[in-house]
Amino acid sequence: MPKGTIHLNRSMDSVGAVSFELTHIGSYGGPYFPVLTISSEVALNAFRDRIGAATPAVCPLTLMRIVGELRSPDHRTVARFEHNPMLRAERADGTTNGVQTFSIPLDLSTIDQIERSRGPGDLQVMLNLLPIFAIHMPNAAVIFEVGRIEGLKFPIPRSQWVDNLLPGLGYGGLEILEVRYASTTIGKHLQKSVGEIRDAKKALLDGDCHMAVLHCRRSVEALLESGSSALPPSMRFQQKVETWISDNFKTVDGTEAKLLAEQMQVVWEVTSAAAHSGSSHSFKARESEFLIRTAMNIVEYVNRLS
């Protein structure tokens, strides 16, 4: 459990703590307004003023604002945020507790940079928090003080980041594939191809380039199942593609048909190594990303034609 101690800068006094469970980190709003959330427990104590008195005066303390930075890794700020907890502690012999949720706005380009530097392991995160207090003095004066919160450096497990948080942020390793399925026979069956591409993106995030490429091949093969008539299994792939295009897209001219057929053929041929376990070719991340983008373009193009 990450836990940070709250200090006042002026007196160096410890006046509380911020802590949270890693399972209380969430995400929502993607892909257009992605937000990372951290639900934390804030414990706050009253301030003891030891200046000019034999017995320290107990002064109510209000935590008015927290200005924060999300860093990943800890030397690089990737997002800034503010939170207004308005938590007040008055008693010297007790602690005031409150649940506070930090909402950290992100964008897909920032998330992409985080992913590129993360590598295959856990996400290393640091929260740099600057609390702002109001100290209510015995003479009714209010003094505003700045503090600091130390100790909030922690890893988010790769499985939690990839499986739970990135989907809520709307990030799939590549730009989001959005298909408004047409009401035609082909349009109604594009979901399978889109599903294969999403599986390819997830495999790429997991570092399994071989499986990512295989899903690209399957996404193209799934398109041929969406036509108005079944194609014989014994037919060569190139012939299947040409027959499928001519049977289902009557308004497409020869040049456009050739463009689509060649792109589908390229993806299918290049990914042949992934479909055969005996192949010695080891796909790289850049190859996988290129093939995913190509498969995405093919599916989006077919959807427009349908």
C-alpha positions in Angstrom: 0.0 0.0 0.0 1.6 3.3 -1.0 1.6 5.8 1.9 2.9 9.3 2.1 3.5 11.5 5.2 2.0 15.0 5.2 4.4 17.7 6.5 4.2 21.4 7.1 7.1 23.1 5.5 7.5 25.8 8.1 7.6 23.7 11.2 8.5 20.3 9.7 5.7 18.9 11.7 3.9 15.7 10.5 0.2 16.5 10.4 -1.2 13.4 8.7 -0.8 10.8 5.9 -2.2 9.9 2.5 -2.5 6.2 1.6 -4.4 4.0 -0.9 -4.6 0.5 -2.2 -3.4 -0.2 -5.7 -6.8 -1.8 -6.5 -8.4 1.6 -5.9 -6.7 3.1 -9.0 -9.2 3.3 -11.8 -9.8 4.9 -15.2 -12.6 6.2 -17.4 -13.4 8.6 -20.2 -11.3 7.2 -23.0 -10.5 7.7 -25.7 -11.6 11.4 -25.9 -11.3 12.5 -22.3 -9.2 9.8 -20.5 -8.9 10.2 -16.7 -6.9 8.2 -14.2 -8.4 8.1 -10.7 -6.8 7.3 -7.4 -9.2 6.9 -4.4 -7.1 7.6 -1.3 -7.5 7.8 2.5 -6.4 11.1 3.9 -5.7 11.3 7.7 -5.3 14.8 9.2 -4.3 16.0 12.6 -4.7 19.4 14.2 -1.6 21.6 14.2 0.3 22.2 17.5 1.8 25.7 17.6 4.9 25.5 19.9 6.1 29.1 19.2 5.9 31.6 22.1 4.0 29.3 24.6 5.0 26.9 27.3 2.2 24.6 26.3 1.6 24.1 22.6 -1.6 25.6 21.3 -3.9 23.2 19.4 -4.9 24.9 16.2 -7.5 23.6 13.8 -6.1 22.7 10.5 -7.9 22.7 7.1 -6.5 21.0 4.1 -7.8 23.3 1.4 -6.1 22.1 -1.8 -3.7 19.6 -3.2 -1.7 20.4 -6.3 -0.2 17.3 -7.9 2.0 15.9 -10.5 1.9 12.3 -12.0 5.4 11.2 -12.9 6.4 8.1 -14.9 9.2 7.5 -14.5 9.9 9.6 -11.4 12.0 12.2 -13.2 9.4 13.0 -15.8 6.1 14.8 -15.2 3.4 13.4 -17.5 0.3 15.1 -16.0 -0.7 17.8 -13.5 -3.9 18.0 -11.5 -5.6 19.8 -8.6 -7.9 18.6 -5.9 -9.9 20.5 -3.3 -10.5 18.2 -0.3 -11.6 20.8 2.3 -10.8 18.4 5.2 -10.6 20.0 8.7 -9.0 18.5 11.8 -9.8 20.2 15.1 -8.9 17.8 17.9 -5.4 17.2 19.4 -6.2 13.7 20.5 -7.7 12.3 17.3 -7.4 12.1 13.6 -9.9 13.3 11.0 -10.2 10.8 8.1 -11.6 11.3 4.7 -11.7 9.5 1.3 -10.4 11.7 -1.4 -10.3 10.8 -5.1 -7.6 12.4 -7.3 -8.7 12.8 -10.9 -5.7 13.0 -13.2 -6.5 14.0 -16.8 -4.5 12.4 -19.6 -4.5 12.2 -23.4 -3.7 9.4 -25.8 -0.4 10.9 -26.9 0.8 11.1 -23.3 -0.4 7.5 -22.6 1.4 6.4 -25.7 4.7 8.0 -24.5 4.2 6.3 -21.1 3.7 2.9 -22.8 6.8 3.3 -25.0 9.0 4.0 -22.0 7.4 1.3 -19.8 8.7 -1.7 -21.7 7.3 -5.1 -20.8 7.3 -4.7 -17.0 5.3 -2.9 -14.4 4.5 0.9 -14.7 6.7 2.9 -12.3 4.8 5.8 -10.9 5.4 8.7 -8.5 2.9 11.2 -7.2 4.4 14.6 -6.3 1.8 16.3 -4.0 1.8 19.8 -2.7 -0.8 20.4 0.0 -2.0 23.9 0.9 -3.4 24.4 4.5 -5.3 27.0 6.5 -4.1 27.1 10.1 -6.7 28.6 12.4 -4.7 30.4 15.2 -6.0 31.0 18.8 -6.3 34.8 18.1 -8.8 34.1 15.2 -6.1 34.8 12.6 -5.8 32.4 9.7 -2.4 31.5 8.3 -2.0 29.8 5.0 0.8 27.3 4.8 2.3 25.0 2.1 3.4 21.5 2.9 4.7 18.4 1.2 3.7 14.8 1.0 6.5 12.3 0.8 6.8 8.6 0.0 4.3 8.1 -2.9 6.5 6.2 -5.3 5.1 2.8 -6.4 4.7 0.4 -9.3 1.4 -0.5 -10.9 1.5 -4.1 -11.9 1.7 -4.7 -15.6 -1.5 -6.9 -15.6 -3.5 -4.2 -13.8 -2.2 -1.5 -16.1 -2.7 -3.4 -19.3 -5.9 -5.4 -18.6 -7.8 -2.9 -16.4 -6.6 0.7 -16.7 -5.6 1.1 -20.3 -9.0 0.0 -21.7 -10.7 2.6 -19.5 -8.3 5.2 -20.8 -9.3 4.2 -24.4 -5.8 3.1 -25.3 -5.1 0.0 -27.3 -1.5 0.5 -28.3 -2.6 2.2 -31.5 -5.3 4.7 -32.4 -8.8 3.5 -31.6 -10.6 1.5 -34.3 -14.2 2.8 -34.6 -16.5 1.1 -37.0 -20.2 2.1 -37.5 -21.4 -1.2 -38.8 -23.5 -0.8 -42.0 -26.9 -2.6 -42.2 -25.7 -4.8 -45.1 -24.8 -8.5 -44.8 -21.1 -7.6 -44.7 -21.6 -4.8 -42.3 -23.3 -7.1 -39.8 -20.4 -9.5 -39.9 -17.5 -7.1 -39.5 -17.5 -7.5 -35.7 -15.4 -10.7 -36.0 -12.7 -8.9 -37.9 -12.8 -5.9 -35.5 -12.5 -8.3 -32.6 -9.4 -9.9 -34.1 -7.8 -6.5 -34.5 -8.5 -5.7 -30.9 -7.0 -9.0 -29.8 -4.0 -8.1 -31.9 -3.6 -4.8 -30.1 -3.8 -6.5 -26.7 -1.2 -9.1 -27.8 1.1 -6.3 -28.9 0.7 -4.6 -25.5 1.6 -7.9 -23.8 4.7 -8.1 -25.9 3.5 -11.1 -28.0 4.3 -9.9 -31.5 3.8 -13.4 -33.0 0.2 -13.6 -31.7 -0.5 -10.0 -32.7 0.4 -10.8 -36.3 -1.6 -14.0 -36.3 -4.7 -12.0 -35.2 -4.1 -9.7 -38.2 -4.2 -12.6 -40.5 -7.4 -13.9 -38.9 -9.0 -10.5 -39.3 -8.5 -10.6 -43.0 -9.7 -14.2 -43.3 -12.8 -13.3 -41.3 -13.8 -10.7 -43.9 -14.2 -13.5 -46.5 -16.7 -15.1 -44.2 -18.9 -12.0 -44.4 -20.0 -12.3 -48.0 -23.4 -13.2 -49.5 -22.2 -16.6 -50.5 -19.7 -19.2 -49.1 -16.3 -19.6 -50.7 -15.0 -23.1 -51.3 -12.2 -24.0 -48.7 -10.0 -25.5 -51.5 -9.9 -22.2 -53.4 -6.6 -20.3 -53.3 -6.6 -17.2 -51.1 -6.0 -14.8 -53.9 -8.9 -16.2 -55.9 -11.1 -16.1 -52.8 -10.4 -12.4 -52.3 -11.1 -11.6 -56.0 -14.3 -13.6 -56.0 -15.5 -12.1 -52.7 -14.9 -8.5 -54.0 -16.6 -9.1 -57.3 -19.6 -10.8 -55.7 -20.2 -8.2 -53.0 -19.1 -4.9 -54.3 -20.7 -4.4 -57.7 -20.0 -0.7 -57.9 -16.2 -1.0 -57.3 -14.1 -0.5 -60.5 -11.1 -2.6 -61.5 -8.5 -0.3 -60.0 -10.2 0.0 -56.6 -10.8 -3.8 -56.5 -7.1 -4.4 -57.2 -6.1 -2.0 -54.5 -8.2 -3.8 -51.9 -7.3 -7.3 -53.1 -3.5 -6.6 -53.0 -3.7 -5.1 -49.5 -5.5 -8.2 -48.2 -3.1 -10.5 -50.0 -0.1 -8.7 -48.5 -1.3 -9.1 -44.9 -2.2 -12.7 -45.5 1.1 -13.6 -47.1 3.4 -11.6 -44.7 1.7 -13.2 -41.7 2.1 -16.7 -43.1 5.0 -17.3 -40.8 2.8 -16.7 -37.7 0.4 -19.3 -38.9 3.0 -22.0 -39.2 4.7 -23.2 -36.0 7.8 -24.3 -37.8 8.7 -20.8 -39.1 12.0 -19.4 -37.8 10.9 -15.7 -38.4 10.6 -13.7 -35.2 8.2 -10.8 -35.6 9.3 -7.4 -34.2 7.0 -4.9 -32.6 7.4 -2.4 -35.5 6.3 -5.2 -37.9 3.3 -6.0 -35.8 2.2 -2.4 -35.5 2.5 -1.9 -39.2 0.4 -5.0 -39.9 -2.2 -4.0 -37.3 -2.5 -0.6 -38.9 -2.9 -2.2 -42.4 -5.6 -4.6 -41.1 -7.4 -1.6 -39.5 -7.4 0.3 -42.8 -8.7 -2.7 -44.7 -11.6 -3.2 -42.3 -12.5 0.5 -42.2 -12.3 0.6 -46.0 -14.6 -2.5 -46.4 -17.1 -1.0 -44.0 -17.3 2.2 -46.2 -17.8 0.1 -49.3 -20.6 -1.9 -47.7 
